[in-house]
Every structure is written in C-alpha cells, then in structure tokens.
C-alpha cells in the first residue's frame, strides 16, 4: 500500500468540486499541511461511510453543499 499527500484541488470561489472521498487512518501526527487554504470553507454532507474494524480505518464520502 502506498500513501501520498493530499492537497486542496480548488481555489477560493471555485465551485468545480462535487465530492470528497477520504480514508481516515488512526494515526496521530504532530504537524502537516492544511487540506485547504484558511480562507476556503467547504460545507459537506456525509453521503457514505464504512468502518474497517480490523484496521481501525474508516472510509467517508462527502458531497459539497452548494
């Protein structure tokens, strides 16, 4: 399994993002990059989620509210 950093793919005022899919991994990290710029707000609606009990991972899919 490989991992990679995820960055915000939209800029302020951009409305092309329809949904976000994430895998949440139970790991504590002391730093990192913000997902989006501080002036960018995304209002999200949870559409789907799955929990993987053996690993503690969780899959979530959100739609972006307009």
N, C-alpha and C positions, 0 to 999 in steps of 0.2 A: 504494500500500500504506500502511495506517495502522498505527501502533503504539500500545499502551496499556499502562499499568502493570498488573501482576497482583498481587493480594494473597491472603493465605490466606483461604479461604472457610469454614474450620471453626475452632471454638474448642477449648480443651483438653477432652478427654473426648468430643468429638463424633465419631460413627462413621458419618456420612452420606456421606462422600467415598469413592467407589468406584475412581476412576482419575484420573490426571493426564496431560494431553497438553501437550507443550511444543515450541516451535521454538527451537533453540539457534542463536544468531547469533554469528559470530566477531568480537565487538567487546569491547574492554576498557573498563570503566567504573570510575572511581575511587571510587564510592560508590553508595548506593542503599538501598532498604528490604529487610529480610529477607522471605523468602517467607512464613514462619510465625513465630509467637512463639517466643522461645528455649526455652520450656518445652514446646513441641509437637514431638513426633518422629513422622515418618511413615516406616514401613518399606515400601519399594517393591520391586516385582518388574517387571523390564523385560518388556513384552509385545510391543512392536513398535518398530522403528527404521528410518529411511530417511535416506540421506545424499544431498544435492544438490551434486555436485562443482563445478558451475559457479559456485555462490554460496558454498559452504562451509557452508551451513545444514544443520542436522540436525533431523529430527522424531523425537521419542521419546514413547512411550505406556507409562505405568506403571500397574499395578494396586496398590492399597493392601493390604498384607498385614495380616491380622487375627490 
